[in-house]
Amino acid sequence: MPLKYRIRYYGIYIFKYLYCKNYVFRIQLSIEITNSVIQLLWYPAILSSAIYSVFVIIGMVGFHYKAESAPTRANNVEFIIISQASRKVRNSLLDCISNTRIQFPWVPLSIVIDEGSELTDDLLRLVNVTQQQITTSIKDSTSAHQKGSIIARQRDTSEDLKIIVVPDRYRKDLVGKGRAINYFIDRYVINENKWYSFIDDDNIILDDKFLYEIPYYEQRGYVAFNPSITARTGNSRFIWIMDCIRKYDDVTVFRFFTGLLGIPYIGMHGEMLTVKGSVLREIKYDFYSITEDFRFTAELIKRKMKVWQSKTNICIRSANNINDILCQRGRWFKGISLDLKYCPPLMRMIVTSRIVLWITAIFGTWALSPLWLYWGIHWQSEIFIVSGIYPWIIFIHAIIKNKEPLYCILFIPLFGILESISYWFGINNKGFYVIDKN
């Protein structure tokens, strides 16, 4: 029966159900309505399954990509930690700074914060304690802070650690992390041959492989790279298991586009996005966006600039609660949707399909995949085998590998539900939401 006639048919049933006082008949109607609704779910299920299956196959191809390395290590790299420096991120920010300095003491590090940030004094004390070369050049820290200047400096002979404050008056038309990065580019990206690595305030870099990749790819005209993401536990193991999907996305679908093709059609993530100085000076982050790294990626593709995915792994901290992860995912959905109009046509088509999957995945590939048993065996069942089972395999593998209790497998359908409803949080949320990372 055509879809429009089905809807009309079901509407008559609902009308009868509301006005019929025969309870036996109402029970029969309830069963028929339930069966009809389940049948209607087949349409978004087949759509999401088809899209997801395509990305699974693409990801399987991308999984075999490996980055190349040179025998010598790059010495033209600088780390930049971008943080709103609120109390919500205090612990993770301090961990990020200390781990970065311990692992890469020879690499310059800049910490960029907004004027009036809650952790300004804490960061100043940390700099003074951890770097003996630093000499306090501030007579009045309050006035220096209000001027939006660098609030801590090293001696002229060593500028490998500094804190940079973005003045309140700077570029009111920009927002969030993108505004801070643009300020850094305007004021501090002078060396066009240096590589600037932007890391978030919860990131911990796990190895130095990227340093040996930069000379190899720089000679071949590549201008940017992303590492692979792995998650560490926050205050919720449930959320951490849910976040494991990002690792599998990174080593499959993202690796296909960013690594194998060298064209990041589905975007690049902000965790340790590393870009050559000349490209930063050309593109900048001179645009309003709450998903600034996705928008920056679109500009890279427009200019036909080549990128790669590094073998380096970077560890992120999972959100502490369900509300935070929904707001985080919702911001991504909203920001990417708003930035689609700036993407080149092929990128827009690929990302739009992922947005459709984001909304409809609950019906086919994740939480409701057991409904395929109800719908019966059809030719579409082959799509289900690829799309419906794959997420279960991912999460079961993560649960067993990390020795989590086996009852966590029962949570897997909830992950699909949360991912699919998160876009509502993005639509309803205004501004740049900072999640709690303590």
C-alpha positions in Angstrom: 0.0 0.0 0.0 1.4 3.5 -0.9 2.7 5.5 2.0 0.0 8.3 1.8 -2.8 5.7 1.9 -1.1 3.9 4.9 -1.1 7.2 6.8 -4.8 7.8 6.0 -5.6 4.3 7.0 -3.7 4.6 10.3 -5.4 7.9 11.0 -8.9 6.2 10.8 -7.7 3.6 13.3 -6.5 6.2 15.7 -9.9 8.1 15.4 -11.8 4.8 16.2 -9.5 4.2 19.1 -10.2 7.6 20.7 -14.0 7.4 20.4 -14.7 3.7 20.9 -15.8 2.6 24.4 -15.5 -1.2 23.7 -12.3 -2.1 25.6 -11.8 -5.4 23.8 -12.0 -3.5 20.5 -9.6 -0.8 21.8 -7.1 -3.5 22.7 -7.3 -4.9 19.2 -6.9 -1.5 17.8 -3.9 -0.8 20.0 -2.2 -3.9 18.7 -3.0 -3.0 15.1 -1.8 0.6 15.6 1.4 -0.6 17.2 2.0 -3.0 14.3 1.3 -0.2 11.8 3.7 2.2 13.5 6.4 -0.5 13.5 5.8 -1.0 9.8 6.1 2.8 9.2 9.5 2.8 11.0 10.8 0.6 8.2 11.2 3.6 5.9 13.6 5.7 8.1 15.3 2.4 9.1 16.1 1.5 5.5 17.3 5.0 4.8 19.6 5.1 7.8 20.8 1.6 7.2 21.7 2.3 3.6 23.7 5.5 4.5 25.4 3.8 7.5 26.4 0.8 5.4 28.1 3.0 2.8 30.1 4.7 5.5 31.0 1.3 7.1 32.4 0.1 3.8 34.3 3.3 3.3 35.7 3.0 6.8 36.9 -0.5 6.2 38.9 0.7 3.2 40.3 3.7 5.2 41.3 1.5 8.1 44.3 0.2 6.1 45.8 3.6 5.6 49.1 4.3 7.4 50.9 7.6 7.6 54.5 7.8 6.4 57.5 9.1 8.5 60.9 10.7 7.9 64.1 9.7 9.8 64.5 13.1 11.3 62.3 14.9 13.8 60.7 18.3 13.1 61.9 21.2 15.2 59.6 23.8 13.8 56.5 23.1 15.9 54.6 25.0 18.6 51.7 23.9 20.8 48.8 26.2 21.6 46.3 25.3 24.3 43.0 27.1 23.7 40.8 27.3 26.8 38.1 29.3 28.3 39.9 28.7 31.6 36.7 28.3 33.7 36.6 26.4 36.9 34.7 23.7 35.0 38.0 22.7 33.2 40.6 23.4 35.9 41.8 19.9 36.6 41.9 18.8 32.9 43.6 22.0 31.9 46.3 21.7 34.5 46.8 18.0 33.5 47.1 19.0 29.8 49.7 21.7 30.5 51.8 19.5 32.8 51.7 16.5 30.5 52.6 18.5 27.4 55.5 20.2 29.2 56.8 16.8 30.5 56.6 15.0 27.2 57.7 17.9 24.9 59.9 20.2 27.0 61.7 21.5 23.9 58.5 22.5 22.1 57.2 26.1 22.7 53.8 26.2 24.4 51.3 29.0 24.4 48.1 29.0 26.6 45.4 31.3 25.1 42.6 32.4 27.4 39.9 35.1 27.4 40.2 38.3 29.4 38.5 37.8 32.8 38.9 34.0 32.8 38.4 32.4 36.2 41.8 30.6 36.2 44.0 33.5 35.2 45.7 33.6 38.6 46.1 29.9 38.8 47.8 29.8 35.4 50.2 32.5 36.3 51.2 30.7 39.5 51.6 27.5 37.5 53.9 29.2 34.9 56.0 30.6 37.7 56.4 27.3 39.5 57.0 25.0 36.5 59.4 27.3 34.5 62.4 28.6 36.4 63.4 30.7 33.4 60.3 32.9 33.8 60.8 36.3 35.3 57.8 38.3 36.3 57.6 41.4 34.1 54.3 42.5 35.4 54.2 45.3 38.0 50.5 45.4 38.2 48.9 42.1 37.1 45.4 43.5 37.2 46.1 46.4 34.8 48.2 44.2 32.5 45.3 41.7 32.4 42.8 44.5 31.6 45.0 45.6 28.7 44.8 42.1 27.3 48.5 41.7 27.2 50.6 38.6 27.8 50.4 38.2 31.6 53.5 36.1 32.0 56.7 36.2 30.0 60.0 34.4 29.9 63.4 35.9 29.5 64.2 37.0 26.0 66.5 34.0 25.7 63.7 31.5 26.2 60.1 32.0 25.0 58.9 28.5 25.2 56.1 29.1 27.6 53.7 32.0 27.7 50.1 32.8 28.6 48.2 35.0 26.1 45.0 36.9 27.1 42.5 37.7 24.4 41.1 41.2 25.1 37.4 41.7 25.6 37.4 44.4 22.9 38.8 42.0 20.3 36.5 41.0 17.4 33.1 40.9 19.0 31.8 39.4 15.8 33.6 36.1 16.5 32.8 33.6 19.2 34.4 30.9 21.4 37.5 28.9 20.4 37.6 30.4 16.9 37.9 33.9 18.2 40.8 32.9 20.5 42.6 31.2 17.6 42.1 34.1 15.3 43.6 36.4 17.9 46.6 34.2 18.2 47.0 34.1 14.4 46.8 37.9 14.1 49.3 38.5 16.9 51.7 35.6 17.1 51.8 33.6 13.8 54.8 35.2 12.3 56.9 32.2 11.0 55.0 30.9 8.0 57.2 27.7 8.0 56.3 26.8 11.6 53.6 24.2 12.4 51.1 25.3 15.0 49.3 22.5 16.9 46.1 23.6 18.6 45.1 21.3 21.5 42.1 21.4 23.7 42.3 21.8 27.4 41.5 18.2 28.1 44.0 16.7 25.5 46.9 14.5 26.4 49.3 13.7 23.5 50.3 10.0 23.8 53.4 9.9 21.4 55.7 11.9 19.2 55.1 10.2 15.9 53.7 13.4 14.3 57.1 15.0 14.7 58.7 12.5 12.3 55.7 12.8 9.9 55.9 16.5 9.4 59.2 16.6 7.5 57.9 13.8 5.2 54.6 15.5 4.3 55.9 19.0 4.3 58.2 18.2 1.4 55.2 16.9 -0.5 53.1 20.0 -0.1 50.8 18.9 2.8 49.7 21.7 5.1 47.7 20.2 8.0 47.0 17.0 9.9 44.8 15.4 12.6 45.8 12.7 15.1 43.6 9.7 16.1 41.4 10.2 19.2 41.1 7.9 22.1 38.9 8.6 25.2 39.7 8.3 28.9 37.2 8.0 31.6 35.6 11.1 33.2 33.1 10.7 36.1 30.9 8.4 34.1 31.9 5.1 32.7 28.6 5.0 30.8 29.6 8.1 28.9 33.1 6.9 28.3 31.8 3.7 26.6 29.6 5.9 24.5 32.6 8.1 23.5 34.5 5.0 22.2 32.6 5.4 18.9 34.8 8.5 18.2 37.9 6.3 18.2 36.4 3.9 15.7 35.2 6.8 13.5 38.7 8.2 13.5 40.4 5.0 12.4 37.9 4.2 9.7 35.8 6.9 8.1 38.0 9.9 9.0 41.1 7.9 8.1 39.6 7.3 4.6 38.9 11.0 3.9 41.7 12.7 5.9 44.3 10.0 5.4 43.7 7.9 2.3 42.2 10.7 0.1 44.0 13.6 1.8 40.7 15.5 1.4 38.8 15.8 4.7 35.3 15.8 3.2 33.6 15.1 6.6 35.7 17.7 8.4 38.6 17.6 10.8 38.3 17.7 14.6 39.9 20.4 16.8 41.8 18.1 19.0 45.4 18.7 18.0 44.5 20.2 14.6 48.0 21.1 13.3 48.4 23.6 10.5 51.4 25.2 8.8 51.8 28.9 9.6 51.5 30.1 6.0 48.1 28.5 5.7 46.9 30.0 9.0 47.9 33.4 7.8 46.0 32.9 4.6 42.8 31.4 5.9 42.6 32.4 9.6 39.6 31.8 11.7 38.0 35.0 10.5 34.4 33.7 10.6 31.6 33.3 13.1 31.1 29.6 13.8 30.6 27.3 16.9 32.2 24.5 15.0 35.2 26.5 13.9 37.4 23.5 12.9 34.7 22.2 10.5 34.5 25.6 8.8 38.2 25.8 8.6 38.3 22.4 7.0 35.9 23.6 4.3 38.3 26.5 3.5 41.1 24.0 3.1 39.1 22.0 0.6 38.1 25.1 -1.3 41.8 25.9 -1.8 42.6 22.2 -2.7 45.1 22.0 0.1 46.3 18.5 1.1 46.1 17.0 4.6 47.0 13.7 6.3 46.0 11.7 9.4 48.8 11.1 11.8 49.6 7.9 13.5 49.8 9.9 16.7 47.1 9.3 19.3 45.6 11.9 21.5 43.6 11.2 24.6 40.5 13.2 25.3 38.4 13.3 28.5 34.9 12.1 28.3 32.0 14.2 29.6 31.0 13.7 33.2 27.2 13.4 32.6 24.5 12.8 30.0 23.5 16.5 29.9 27.0 17.6 29.0 27.5 15.0 26.2 24.1 15.8 24.7 25.0 19.5 24.7 28.4 18.8 23.2 26.9 16.6 20.4 24.1 19.1 20.0 26.6 21.9 19.4 28.4 19.9 16.8 25.1 19.2 15.0 23.9 22.8 15.1 27.3 24.2 14.1 27.9 21.8 11.2 24.3 22.4 9.9 24.8 26.2 9.9 28.2 25.9 8.2 27.1 23.6 5.4 26.4 26.5 3.1 30.1 27.4 3.1 31.2 23.9 2.0 32.0 22.9 -1.5 29.3 20.8 -3.2 30.8 17.3 -2.7 31.6 18.0 0.9 28.1 19.4 1.5 26.5 16.2 0.0 28.6 13.9 2.1 28.1 15.8 5.4 24.4 16.2 4.7 24.1 12.4 4.5 25.8 12.1 7.8 23.4 14.6 9.3 20.5 12.6 8.0 22.0 9.5 9.5 22.5 11.4 12.8 18.7 12.1 13.0 17.4 8.7 11.7 20.0 6.3 13.1 17.8 5.6 16.1 15.3 3.9 13.7 17.7 1.5 11.9 21.3 1.1 12.8 21.4 1.4 16.6 18.7 1.2 19.2 15.9 -0.3 17.1 17.9 -2.7 14.9 16.2 -5.8 16.5 13.1 -4.7 14.7 14.6 -6.2 11.5 13.7 -9.5 13.0 10.0 -8.4 13.1 10.1 -7.0 9.5 11.3 -10.3 8.2 13.9 -11.4 5.8 14.0 -9.2 2.7 16.8 -8.2 0.3 17.2 -5.2 2.6 18.3 -7.5 5.4 21.8 -7.5 3.8 22.0 -3.8 4.6 20.9 -4.5 8.1 23.7 -7.1 8.6 26.3 -4.4 7.8 24.7 -1.4 9.5 22.7 -2.9 12.4 25.3 -5.3 13.8 28.4 -3.1 13.3 27.7 -0.6 16.2 27.1 -3.6 18.5 30.4 -5.1 17.5 32.2 -1.8 18.2 30.8 -1.4 21.7 31.0 -5.0 22.7 34.7 -5.0 21.6 35.3 -1.8 23.6 33.6 -3.3 26.7 35.5 -6.6 26.6 38.8 -5.0 25.7 38.7 -2.6 28.6 37.3 -5.3 31.0 34.1 -3.5 31.7 31.2 -5.5 33.3 29.4 -7.4 30.6 26.0 -6.0 31.7 27.2 -2.8 30.0 26.2 -4.4 26.7 22.6 -3.7 27.8 23.4 0.0 27.5 24.2 -0.2 23.8 20.7 0.7 22.6 20.8 3.8 24.8 23.9 5.1 23.1 22.0 5.2 19.8 19.0 7.0 21.4 21.2 9.6 23.0 23.1 10.3 19.8 19.9 10.7 17.8 18.2 13.1 20.2 21.3 15.2 20.8 20.4 17.5 17.9 17.5 18.8 19.9 19.9 20.1 22.5 21.9 21.9 19.8 18.8 23.5 18.3 17.6 24.7 21.7 21.0 25.7 23.1 22.2 29.2 22.6 25.9 30.3 22.8 29.0 28.3 23.3 28.4 25.7 26.0 31.4 24.7 28.1 31.2 21.1 29.5 32.5 20.2 32.9 35.8 18.4 32.6 36.8 18.2 36.3 
